[in-house]
Amino acid sequence: MTNKKYEDIEMEFWSPENPEDSVSGFYISKQEEVGENKSNVYNIETSEGIKSIWGSTVLDNKMKLVKIGDDIRIIYLGKVKPEKGREYKDFKIQKATIENPKPAEWF
């Protein structure tokens, strides 16, 4: 019999407050139709654990450009007030790339 230890796992939501706040890590999953507003929730595995982010029209559209497993950074750009329409939170999504990749070595 192995001595396994189990730890509680809880959703910790990332709620940016200031422009340039960011969260980065691996995009591990997306939940759809969560809560009374039937929103998306994006889960990012960071160095500090899993961070969950509520979707919005802006974030949902930008997250379509990345796929599960990608190493990403979500940067909060602040609130935008268009001339017409209502104020919204804007985000930038970045995807990690490898500079000067080395060819795979096969044994």
LUMMI-265909 format. One line per field, with one value per atom (N, C-alpha, C, O, CB): atom name; x, y, z; residue number from 1; residue in three letters. Coordinates in Angstrom, 2 decimals. Glycine has a CB too. Example, Ala and Ser with C-alpha at 12.3 -4.5 7.8 and 13.67 -1.06 7.14 Angstrom:
REM residues 2
site = (N_CA_C_O_CB_N_CA_C_O_CB) $
east = (13.19_12.30_13.20_14.24_11.31_12.85_13.67_12.90_13.41_14.08) $
north = (-5.69_-4.50_-3.30_-3.32_-4.47_-2.25_-1.06_0.03_1.14_-0.60) $
up = (7.80_7.80_7.80_8.46_9.05_7.08_7.14_7.87_8.04_5.72) $
pos = (1_1_1_1_1_2_2_2_2_2) $
code = (ALA_ALA_ALA_ALA_ALA_SER_SER_SER_SER_SER) $
This chain:
REM residues 107
site = (N_CA_C_O_CB_N_CA_C_O_CB_N_CA_C_O_CB_N_CA_C_O_CB_N_CA_C_O_CB_N_CA_C_O_CB_N_CA_C_O_CB_N_CA_C_O_CB_N_CA_C_O_CB_N_CA_C_O_CB_N_CA_C_O_CB_N_CA_C_O_CB_N_CA_C_O_CB_N_CA_C_O_CB_N_CA_C_O_CB_N_CA_C_O_CB_N_CA_C_O_CB_N_CA_C_O_CB_N_CA_C_O_CB_N_CA_C_O_CB_N_CA_C_O_CB_N_CA_C_O_CB_N_CA_C_O_CB_N_CA_C_O_CB_N_CA_C_O_CB_N_CA_C_O_CB_N_CA_C_O_CB_N_CA_C_O_CB_N_CA_C_O_CB_N_CA_C_O_CB_N_CA_C_O_CB_N_CA_C_O_CB_N_CA_C_O_CB_N_CA_C_O_CB_N_CA_C_O_CB_N_CA_C_O_CB_N_CA_C_O_CB_N_CA_C_O_CB_N_CA_C_O_CB_N_CA_C_O_CB_N_CA_C_O_CB_N_CA_C_O_CB_N_CA_C_O_CB_N_CA_C_O_CB_N_CA_C_O_CB_N_CA_C_O_CB_N_CA_C_O_CB_N_CA_C_O_CB_N_CA_C_O_CB_N_CA_C_O_CB_N_CA_C_O_CB_N_CA_C_O_CB_N_CA_C_O_CB_N_CA_C_O_CB_N_CA_C_O_CB_N_CA_C_O_CB_N_CA_C_O_CB_N_CA_C_O_CB_N_CA_C_O_CB_N_CA_C_O_CB_N_CA_C_O_CB_N_CA_C_O_CB_N_CA_C_O_CB_N_CA_C_O_CB_N_CA_C_O_CB_N_CA_C_O_CB_N_CA_C_O_CB_N_CA_C_O_CB_N_CA_C_O_CB_N_CA_C_O_CB_N_CA_C_O_CB_N_CA_C_O_CB_N_CA_C_O_CB_N_CA_C_O_CB_N_CA_C_O_CB_N_CA_C_O_CB_N_CA_C_O_CB_N_CA_C_O_CB_N_CA_C_O_CB_N_CA_C_O_CB_N_CA_C_O_CB_N_CA_C_O_CB_N_CA_C_O_CB_N_CA_C_O_CB_N_CA_C_O_CB_N_CA_C_O_CB_N_CA_C_O_CB_N_CA_C_O_CB_N_CA_C_O_CB_N_CA_C_O_CB_N_CA_C_O_CB_N_CA_C_O_CB_N_CA_C_O_CB_N_CA_C_O_CB_N_CA_C_O_CB_N_CA_C_O_CB_N_CA_C_O_CB_N_CA_C_O_CB_N_CA_C_O_CB_N_CA_C_O_CB_N_CA_C_O_CB_N_CA_C_O_CB_N_CA_C_O_CB_N_CA_C_O_CB_N_CA_C_O_CB_N_CA_C_O_CB_N_CA_C_O_CB) $
east = (0.85_0.00_0.90_1.82_-0.96_0.61_1.40_0.83_-0.36_1.44_1.69_1.26_0.99_1.84_2.34_-0.19_-0.58_-1.13_-1.77_-1.62_-0.86_-1.42_-2.25_-1.79_-0.30_-3.46_-4.34_-4.52_-4.65_-5.71_-4.54_-4.74_-6.02_-6.40_-3.53_-6.68_-7.89_-7.55_-6.51_-8.58_-8.44_-8.30_-9.50_-10.64_-8.19_-9.23_-10.31_-10.07_-8.93_-10.41_-11.16_-11.04_-10.61_-11.24_-12.38_-9.55_-9.13_-9.26_-8.57_-7.66_-10.13_-10.38_-9.38_-9.08_-11.80_-8.87_-7.98_-8.85_-9.59_-6.91_-8.76_-9.55_-8.60_-8.23_-10.63_-8.20_-7.26_-7.89_-9.08_-6.77_-7.07_-7.56_-6.93_-7.58_-7.30_-5.67_-4.94_-4.46_-4.10_-3.75_-4.46_-3.91_-2.49_-1.71_-3.90_-2.18_-0.91_-0.86_0.12_0.23_-1.89_-1.95_-2.00_-2.63_-3.19_-1.32_-1.31_-1.27_-0.94_-0.12_-1.63_-1.52_-0.93_-1.31_-2.93_0.00_0.61_0.76_0.92_1.97_0.72_0.86_0.25_0.02_0.20_0.00_-0.55_-2.08_-2.68_-0.02_-2.68_-4.14_-4.55_-4.27_-4.62_-5.23_-5.51_-6.96_-7.22_-5.17_-7.90_-9.28_-10.19_-9.86_-9.79_-11.35_-12.40_-13.71_-14.06_-12.50_-14.42_-15.74_-16.76_-16.54_-15.89_-17.84_-18.86_-20.15_-20.48_-19.12_-20.87_-22.19_-22.14_-22.94_-23.18_-21.20_-21.03_-21.80_-21.76_-19.53_-22.47_-23.16_-24.45_-24.86_-22.25_-25.07_-26.38_-26.29_-27.28_-27.00_-25.12_-24.96_-24.47_-24.26_-23.98_-24.30_-23.87_-22.56_-22.45_-24.97_-21.59_-20.32_-19.30_-19.45_-19.77_-18.25_-17.10_-16.16_-16.10_-16.34_-15.45_-14.39_-13.16_-13.21_-14.79_-12.06_-10.79_-9.88_-9.76_-10.12_-9.23_-8.35_-6.91_-6.59_-8.78_-6.05_-4.65_-3.83_-4.01_-4.27_-2.93_-2.05_-0.81_0.02_-1.68_-0.70_0.42_1.40_1.17_-0.08_2.50_3.46_2.89_3.43_4.74_1.80_1.16_-0.10_-0.82_0.83_-0.39_-1.59_-2.52_-2.15_-2.32_-3.68_-4.64_-5.40_-5.97_-5.62_-5.40_-6.16_-7.29_-7.09_-5.24_-8.48_-9.65_-10.02_-9.91_-10.84_-10.46_-10.78_-12.16_-12.42_-9.71_-13.05_-14.37_-14.23_-13.48_-15.31_-14.96_-14.97_-15.86_-16.67_-15.45_-15.67_-16.48_-16.49_-15.76_-15.92_-17.29_-17.31_-15.91_-15.49_-18.28_-15.20_-13.86_-12.89_-12.20_-13.34_-12.85_-11.91_-12.26_-11.36_-11.91_-13.54_-13.95_-13.45_-12.94_-15.48_-13.59_-13.14_-11.63_-11.13_-13.59_-10.90_-9.43_-8.91_-7.89_-8.81_-9.61_-9.18_-9.38_-8.83_-9.94_-10.17_-10.34_-9.04_-8.92_-11.45_-8.07_-6.81_-5.77_-4.71_-6.27_-6.06_-5.12_-5.83_-7.06_-4.59_-5.04_-5.65_-5.18_-4.16_-5.30_-5.94_-5.59_-4.21_-3.90_-6.65_-3.38_-2.00_-1.00_0.19_-1.84_-1.48_-0.59_-0.12_-0.85_-1.30_1.12_1.69_1.33_1.84_3.27_0.46_-0.07_0.10_0.37_-1.55_-0.07_-0.16_-1.37_-1.55_1.16_-2.20_-3.35_-3.02_-2.75_-4.69_-3.06_-2.73_-4.00_-4.66_-1.57_-4.33_-5.48_-5.06_-4.08_-6.02_-5.78_-5.45_-6.24_-5.94_-5.69_-7.22_-8.04_-9.43_-9.78_-7.37_-10.21_-11.57_-11.56_-10.83_-12.50_-12.40_-12.52_-13.96_-14.91_-12.14_-14.10_-15.43_-15.54_-15.02_-15.66_-16.22_-16.39_-17.36_-18.11_-16.90_-17.32_-18.24_-19.69_-20.52_-18.01_-19.98_-21.32_-21.18_-20.20_-22.02_-22.12_-22.07_-21.62_-21.42_-21.15_-21.47_-21.12_-19.65_-18.98_-21.98_-19.17_-17.79_-17.50_-18.36_-17.49_-16.28_-15.89_-14.43_-13.65_-16.14_-14.06_-12.68_-11.97_-12.49_-12.60_-10.78_-10.02_-8.82_-8.25_-9.57_-8.45_-7.34_-6.47_-6.92_-7.86_-5.22_-4.31_-3.90_-3.63_-3.04_-3.87_-3.43_-2.11_-1.97_-4.51_-1.13_0.16_0.41_0.03_1.30_1.08_1.43_2.95_3.63_0.82_3.47_4.92_5.45_4.81_5.28_6.61_7.31_8.72_9.23_7.32_9.34_10.71_11.65_11.54_10.90_12.58_13.56_14.70_15.15_14.06_15.17_16.30_16.11_16.93_17.59_15.03_14.81_15.93_16.42_13.44_16.31_17.34_16.66_15.59_18.24_17.26_16.64_16.56_17.43_17.44_15.53_15.36_16.49_16.89_13.97_16.96_18.00_17.35_16.69_19.15_17.54_16.96_18.04_19.17_16.28_17.72_18.68_18.34_19.03_18.72) $
north = (-1.18_0.00_1.25_1.36_-0.01_2.16_3.39_4.43_4.43_3.93_5.31_6.39_7.64_8.51_6.68_7.71_8.88_9.95_9.67_8.50_11.18_12.31_13.11_13.42_13.20_13.43_14.20_15.60_15.78_13.49_16.58_17.96_18.49_18.10_18.83_19.38_20.01_20.85_21.50_20.87_20.83_21.66_22.59_22.14_20.80_23.87_24.85_25.80_26.04_25.63_26.34_27.33_28.65_29.14_27.49_29.22_30.55_31.46_31.27_30.53_32.43_33.31_34.45_35.07_33.86_34.72_35.86_37.04_36.98_35.55_38.11_39.32_40.50_41.07_39.54_40.87_41.99_43.30_43.53_42.12_44.14_45.42_46.59_47.62_45.55_46.44_47.53_47.15_45.99_47.94_48.11_47.82_47.26_47.70_49.10_46.31_45.58_44.42_43.69_46.53_44.23_43.01_41.84_41.93_43.00_40.75_39.63_38.30_38.23_39.73_37.26_35.90_35.09_35.27_35.32_34.19_33.38_31.94_31.65_33.96_31.06_29.64_28.85_29.39_29.26_27.59_26.72_26.73_26.53_25.28_26.97_26.95_25.49_24.73_27.65_25.09_23.67_23.27_22.11_23.29_24.21_23.82_25.04_26.14_22.86_24.78_25.80_25.16_24.07_26.35_25.85_25.41_26.34_27.55_25.40_25.80_26.60_26.64_25.71_26.04_27.73_27.92_27.77_27.04_26.93_28.47_28.43_29.59_30.72_28.48_29.31_30.35_30.81_30.31_31.53_31.79_32.25_32.98_33.06_33.16_33.53_34.23_33.30_33.74_35.38_32.02_31.03_31.46_31.42_30.81_31.88_32.38_31.27_30.17_33.45_31.57_30.67_30.95_32.07_30.84_29.92_30.06_29.39_28.23_29.42_30.14_29.63_29.30_30.09_30.68_28.14_27.69_27.66_27.04_26.29_28.36_28.50_27.90_28.27_30.00_26.97_26.40_27.26_27.29_24.92_27.97_28.88_28.25_27.15_30.24_28.95_28.45_28.47_27.82_29.29_29.21_29.30_28.46_28.56_30.73_27.64_26.84_27.23_28.05_26.98_26.67_26.92_28.21_28.39_25.73_29.09_30.34_30.25_29.84_31.59_30.62_30.61_32.05_32.94_29.88_32.25_33.59_33.56_32.76_34.09_34.44_34.55_35.10_36.05_35.43_34.52_35.00_36.23_36.55_33.92_36.91_38.05_38.02_37.23_39.44_38.85_38.85_39.09_38.39_39.92_40.07_40.41_39.25_38.81_41.69_38.75_37.68_36.39_35.70_37.42_36.07_34.86_34.91_33.91_34.71_36.05_36.17_36.04_35.41_37.50_36.62_36.54_35.15_34.72_37.57_34.45_33.10_32.08_30.99_32.64_32.43_31.55_31.41_30.49_32.07_32.30_32.30_31.37_31.16_33.70_30.81_29.88_28.55_28.47_30.46_27.52_26.22_25.65_26.06_25.25_24.71_24.07_23.45_22.79_22.99_23.69_23.22_24.32_24.17_22.11_25.44_26.56_27.24_27.31_27.58_27.73_28.53_29.98_30.55_28.32_30.58_31.91_32.90_32.53_31.81_34.16_35.23_36.07_36.47_36.10_36.35_37.24_38.52_38.51_36.58_39.64_40.94_41.79_41.94_41.64_42.34_43.23_44.62_45.17_43.28_45.17_46.48_47.63_48.79_46.46_47.30_48.33_48.38_47.59_49.68_49.32_49.50_50.45_51.43_50.03_50.13_50.93_51.44_50.68_50.10_52.71_53.32_53.80_54.87_54.50_53.02_53.45_54.64_54.91_52.27_55.34_56.48_56.03_56.71_57.16_54.87_54.30_52.94_52.24_54.17_52.59_51.30_51.43_52.53_50.36_50.30_50.32_50.00_49.42_49.33_50.38_50.17_48.67_47.89_50.88_48.28_46.88_46.76_47.70_46.15_45.59_45.31_44.74_43.84_44.31_45.26_44.80_43.98_44.24_45.99_43.00_42.10_41.90_42.05_40.76_41.56_41.13_39.70_39.37_42.09_38.84_37.46_37.29_37.68_36.44_36.72_36.42_34.93_34.29_37.24_34.38_32.96_32.85_33.52_32.23_32.00_31.81_31.11_30.21_31.00_31.55_30.91_30.59_31.19_31.82_29.66_29.28_29.98_29.80_27.73_30.77_31.43_30.47_29.76_32.75_30.44_29.59_28.13_27.59_30.14_27.52_26.12_25.22_25.40_25.61_24.25_23.29_22.08_21.67_22.88_21.50_20.30_19.18_19.04_19.84_18.40_17.25_16.24_15.97_16.57_15.72_14.70_13.35_13.14_14.95_12.45_11.11_10.13_10.20_10.71_9.22_8.20_6.89_5.90_8.09) $
up = (0.00_0.00_0.00_0.80_1.23_-0.89_-0.95_-0.01_0.31_-2.39_0.41_1.30_0.48_0.35_2.39_-0.06_-0.85_0.06_1.07_-1.92_-0.32_0.40_-0.59_-1.69_1.05_-0.22_-1.08_-0.49_0.72_-1.24_-1.37_-0.95_-1.58_-2.68_-1.35_-0.86_-1.39_-2.61_-2.66_-0.31_-3.59_-4.78_-4.81_-4.76_-6.09_-4.91_-4.96_-6.12_-6.52_-3.63_-6.65_-7.70_-7.08_-6.14_-8.49_-7.61_-7.19_-8.40_-9.40_-6.62_-8.30_-9.43_-9.46_-8.43_-9.39_-10.66_-10.88_-11.27_-12.25_-12.00_-10.50_-10.77_-10.84_-9.82_-9.66_-12.06_-12.19_-11.73_-11.94_-13.63_-11.11_-10.62_-11.36_-11.56_-9.14_-11.76_-12.38_-13.78_-14.01_-11.51_-14.70_-16.03_-15.89_-15.04_-16.91_-16.72_-16.75_-15.76_-15.75_-16.47_-14.90_-14.10_-15.08_-16.13_-13.12_-14.74_-15.67_-14.92_-13.74_-16.61_-15.66_-15.17_-16.32_-17.48_-14.70_-15.99_-17.05_-16.60_-15.42_-17.46_-17.58_-17.32_-18.47_-19.55_-15.99_-18.22_-19.25_-19.19_-18.14_-19.09_-20.35_-20.50_-20.45_-21.37_-21.84_-19.36_-19.16_-19.43_-19.76_-17.77_-19.30_-19.57_-19.67_-19.23_-18.49_-20.25_-20.38_-19.93_-20.37_-21.86_-19.07_-18.65_-19.30_-19.37_-17.09_-19.77_-20.46_-19.66_-18.92_-21.86_-19.83_-19.22_-17.70_-17.11_-19.80_-17.07_-15.63_-14.99_-15.48_-15.25_-13.91_-13.16_-13.81_-14.86_-12.98_-13.16_-13.63_-14.96_-15.69_-12.60_-15.30_-16.58_-17.70_-18.83_-16.42_-17.38_-18.37_-19.06_-20.28_-19.43_-18.25_-18.75_-18.91_-18.37_-17.82_-19.67_-19.76_-18.59_-18.09_-21.12_-18.16_-17.17_-17.76_-18.18_-15.78_-17.80_-18.33_-17.17_-16.22_-19.30_-17.23_-16.15_-16.64_-17.65_-15.64_-15.90_-16.23_-15.09_-13.93_-16.49_-15.42_-14.40_-14.29_-15.20_-14.73_-13.18_-12.95_-11.97_-11.46_-12.41_-11.71_-10.73_-9.32_-8.42_-10.78_-9.11_-7.80_-7.69_-6.70_-7.49_-8.70_-8.69_-9.83_-10.68_-7.37_-9.84_-10.92_-10.65_-9.57_-11.08_-11.63_-11.56_-12.56_-13.70_-11.85_-12.15_-13.01_-13.35_-12.51_-12.33_-14.59_-15.07_-15.71_-16.61_-16.08_-15.24_-15.85_-17.25_-17.48_-15.00_-18.18_-19.55_-19.69_-18.82_-20.49_-20.80_-21.20_-22.72_-23.32_-20.62_-23.35_-24.81_-25.37_-26.29_-25.34_-24.82_-25.30_-25.05_-25.97_-24.62_-23.82_-23.49_-24.24_-24.71_-21.98_-24.36_-25.09_-26.53_-27.04_-25.07_-27.19_-28.58_-28.70_-29.64_-29.17_-27.77_-27.83_-27.47_-28.00_-26.90_-26.58_-26.19_-27.32_-27.26_-24.95_-28.34_-29.49_-30.28_-31.10_-30.40_-30.04_-30.78_-30.17_-30.77_-30.85_-29.00_-28.35_-28.13_-28.19_-26.99_-27.87_-27.63_-26.30_-25.75_-28.78_-25.80_-24.54_-24.68_-25.67_-24.14_-23.67_-23.68_-23.98_-23.71_-24.68_-24.56_-24.86_-23.58_-22.59_-25.78_-23.62_-22.55_-22.87_-23.84_-22.41_-22.06_-22.40_-21.25_-20.11_-22.78_-21.60_-20.60_-20.96_-22.11_-20.53_-19.95_-20.13_-19.39_-18.19_-19.60_-20.12_-19.54_-19.55_-20.58_-20.34_-18.40_-18.28_-18.76_-18.26_-16.81_-19.71_-20.28_-19.65_-19.90_-21.77_-18.85_-18.22_-18.83_-19.70_-18.35_-18.35_-18.84_-20.03_-20.06_-17.71_-21.01_-22.22_-22.30_-22.13_-23.49_-22.57_-22.74_-24.17_-24.51_-21.72_-25.03_-26.42_-26.49_-25.56_-27.29_-27.63_-27.80_-27.68_-27.08_-29.17_-28.25_-28.14_-27.47_-27.69_-29.54_-26.67_-26.01_-24.57_-24.06_-26.75_-23.95_-22.53_-22.30_-23.16_-21.77_-21.15_-20.76_-20.66_-20.27_-19.41_-21.02_-20.92_-20.51_-20.66_-22.25_-19.99_-19.63_-20.86_-21.53_-18.41_-21.15_-22.30_-21.83_-20.77_-23.17_-22.64_-22.33_-23.55_-24.69_-21.82_-23.31_-24.37_-24.04_-22.88_-24.48_-25.05_-24.87_-25.60_-26.76_-25.41_-24.92_-25.53_-25.42_-24.44_-24.86_-26.43_-26.45_-26.44_-27.21_-27.71_-25.57_-25.47_-26.72_-27.26_-24.21_-27.15_-28.25_-27.79_-26.85_-29.53_-28.46_-28.13_-29.10_-30.31_-28.18_-28.55_-29.39_-29.65_-28.75_-28.73_-30.89_-31.29_-30.86_-30.13_-30.70_-31.32_-30.91_-31.44_-32.55_-31.41_-30.63_-31.03_-31.63_-31.17_-29.81_-32.66_-33.25_-32.23_-31.36_-34.49_-32.35_-31.43_-31.65_-32.78_-31.63_-30.57_-30.66_-30.43_-29.42_-29.63_-31.35_-31.27_-30.90_-31.40_-32.61_-30.04_-29.61_-30.20_-29.96_-28.11) $
pos = (1_1_1_1_1_2_2_2_2_2_3_3_3_3_3_4_4_4_4_4_5_5_5_5_5_6_6_6_6_6_7_7_7_7_7_8_8_8_8_8_9_9_9_9_9_10_10_10_10_10_11_11_11_11_11_12_12_12_12_12_13_13_13_13_13_14_14_14_14_14_15_15_15_15_15_16_16_16_16_16_17_17_17_17_17_18_18_18_18_18_19_19_19_19_19_20_20_20_20_20_21_21_21_21_21_22_22_22_22_22_23_23_23_23_23_24_24_24_24_24_25_25_25_25_25_26_26_26_26_26_27_27_27_27_27_28_28_28_28_28_29_29_29_29_29_30_30_30_30_30_31_31_31_31_31_32_32_32_32_32_33_33_33_33_33_34_34_34_34_34_35_35_35_35_35_36_36_36_36_36_37_37_37_37_37_38_38_38_38_38_39_39_39_39_39_40_40_40_40_40_41_41_41_41_41_42_42_42_42_42_43_43_43_43_43_44_44_44_44_44_45_45_45_45_45_46_46_46_46_46_47_47_47_47_47_48_48_48_48_48_49_49_49_49_49_50_50_50_50_50_51_51_51_51_51_52_52_52_52_52_53_53_53_53_53_54_54_54_54_54_55_55_55_55_55_56_56_56_56_56_57_57_57_57_57_58_58_58_58_58_59_59_59_59_59_60_60_60_60_60_61_61_61_61_61_62_62_62_62_62_63_63_63_63_63_64_64_64_64_64_65_65_65_65_65_66_66_66_66_66_67_67_67_67_67_68_68_68_68_68_69_69_69_69_69_70_70_70_70_70_71_71_71_71_71_72_72_72_72_72_73_73_73_73_73_74_74_74_74_74_75_75_75_75_75_76_76_76_76_76_77_77_77_77_77_78_78_78_78_78_79_79_79_79_79_80_80_80_80_80_81_81_81_81_81_82_82_82_82_82_83_83_83_83_83_84_84_84_84_84_85_85_85_85_85_86_86_86_86_86_87_87_87_87_87_88_88_88_88_88_89_89_89_89_89_90_90_90_90_90_91_91_91_91_91_92_92_92_92_92_93_93_93_93_93_94_94_94_94_94_95_95_95_95_95_96_96_96_96_96_97_97_97_97_97_98_98_98_98_98_99_99_99_99_99_100_100_100_100_100_101_101_101_101_101_102_102_102_102_102_103_103_103_103_103_104_104_104_104_104_105_105_105_105_105_106_106_106_106_106_107_107_107_107_107) $
code = (MET_MET_MET_MET_MET_THR_THR_THR_THR_THR_ASN_ASN_ASN_ASN_ASN_LYS_LYS_LYS_LYS_LYS_LYS_LYS_LYS_LYS_LYS_TYR_TYR_TYR_TYR_TYR_GLU_GLU_GLU_GLU_GLU_ASP_ASP_ASP_ASP_ASP_ILE_ILE_ILE_ILE_ILE_GLU_GLU_GLU_GLU_GLU_MET_MET_MET_MET_MET_GLU_GLU_GLU_GLU_GLU_PHE_PHE_PHE_PHE_PHE_TRP_TRP_TRP_TRP_TRP_SER_SER_SER_SER_SER_PRO_PRO_PRO_PRO_PRO_GLU_GLU_GLU_GLU_GLU_ASN_ASN_ASN_ASN_ASN_PRO_PRO_PRO_PRO_PRO_GLU_GLU_GLU_GLU_GLU_ASP_ASP_ASP_ASP_ASP_SER_SER_SER_SER_SER_VAL_VAL_VAL_VAL_VAL_SER_SER_SER_SER_SER_GLY_GLY_GLY_GLY_GLY_PHE_PHE_PHE_PHE_PHE_TYR_TYR_TYR_TYR_TYR_ILE_ILE_ILE_ILE_ILE_SER_SER_SER_SER_SER_LYS_LYS_LYS_LYS_LYS_GLN_GLN_GLN_GLN_GLN_GLU_GLU_GLU_GLU_GLU_GLU_GLU_GLU_GLU_GLU_VAL_VAL_VAL_VAL_VAL_GLY_GLY_GLY_GLY_GLY_GLU_GLU_GLU_GLU_GLU_ASN_ASN_ASN_ASN_ASN_LYS_LYS_LYS_LYS_LYS_SER_SER_SER_SER_SER_ASN_ASN_ASN_ASN_ASN_VAL_VAL_VAL_VAL_VAL_TYR_TYR_TYR_TYR_TYR_ASN_ASN_ASN_ASN_ASN_ILE_ILE_ILE_ILE_ILE_GLU_GLU_GLU_GLU_GLU_THR_THR_THR_THR_THR_SER_SER_SER_SER_SER_GLU_GLU_GLU_GLU_GLU_GLY_GLY_GLY_GLY_GLY_ILE_ILE_ILE_ILE_ILE_LYS_LYS_LYS_LYS_LYS_SER_SER_SER_SER_SER_ILE_ILE_ILE_ILE_ILE_TRP_TRP_TRP_TRP_TRP_GLY_GLY_GLY_GLY_GLY_SER_SER_SER_SER_SER_THR_THR_THR_THR_THR_VAL_VAL_VAL_VAL_VAL_LEU_LEU_LEU_LEU_LEU_ASP_ASP_ASP_ASP_ASP_ASN_ASN_ASN_ASN_ASN_LYS_LYS_LYS_LYS_LYS_MET_MET_MET_MET_MET_LYS_LYS_LYS_LYS_LYS_LEU_LEU_LEU_LEU_LEU_VAL_VAL_VAL_VAL_VAL_LYS_LYS_LYS_LYS_LYS_ILE_ILE_ILE_ILE_ILE_GLY_GLY_GLY_GLY_GLY_ASP_ASP_ASP_ASP_ASP_ASP_ASP_ASP_ASP_ASP_ILE_ILE_ILE_ILE_ILE_ARG_ARG_ARG_ARG_ARG_ILE_ILE_ILE_ILE_ILE_ILE_ILE_ILE_ILE_ILE_TYR_TYR_TYR_TYR_TYR_LEU_LEU_LEU_LEU_LEU_GLY_GLY_GLY_GLY_GLY_LYS_LYS_LYS_LYS_LYS_VAL_VAL_VAL_VAL_VAL_LYS_LYS_LYS_LYS_LYS_PRO_PRO_PRO_PRO_PRO_GLU_GLU_GLU_GLU_GLU_LYS_LYS_LYS_LYS_LYS_GLY_GLY_GLY_GLY_GLY_ARG_ARG_ARG_ARG_ARG_GLU_GLU_GLU_GLU_GLU_TYR_TYR_TYR_TYR_TYR_LYS_LYS_LYS_LYS_LYS_ASP_ASP_ASP_ASP_ASP_PHE_PHE_PHE_PHE_PHE_LYS_LYS_LYS_LYS_LYS_ILE_ILE_ILE_ILE_ILE_GLN_GLN_GLN_GLN_GLN_LYS_LYS_LYS_LYS_LYS_ALA_ALA_ALA_ALA_ALA_THR_THR_THR_THR_THR_ILE_ILE_ILE_ILE_ILE_GLU_GLU_GLU_GLU_GLU_ASN_ASN_ASN_ASN_ASN_PRO_PRO_PRO_PRO_PRO_LYS_LYS_LYS_LYS_LYS_PRO_PRO_PRO_PRO_PRO_ALA_ALA_ALA_ALA_ALA_GLU_GLU_GLU_GLU_GLU_TRP_TRP_TRP_TRP_TRP_PHE_PHE_PHE_PHE_PHE) $
